[in-house]
């Protein structure tokens, strides 16, 4: 994750109006790094390190966006995303993965009527910010 990005910062937005992003990855260093970059660009972030915790945190924090790893133990990112979509249908979910078989996991969501966008790892800050700001 490159800490420098050319996307426009949202730092002039009052804290209560900043877009809320939940970052979910079982790689704590990556999740925390993504939160730092997003915070520096004016997003209000929270973090979860598992699919189960993502569902719980999403229900409490009601994020505008969720950035979630596909490959996690117990509840993977696709199953967590499906559960969250059913509870928070207006939340936009962006999945990320470095695994080659992540596309096959997305088919599980498609069979249940959910289409998720996938970013391949390593996630570039500029690309992520562009997607969140579009």
Secondary structure, 3 states (H helix, E strand, C coil): CCCCCCCCCCCCCCHHHCCEEEEECCCHHHHHHHHHHHHHCCCEEEEECCHHHHHHHHHHHCCCEEEEECCCCCCCHHHHHHHHHHHCCCCEEEEEECCCCHHHHHHHHHHCCCCCEEEECCCCHHHHHHHHHC
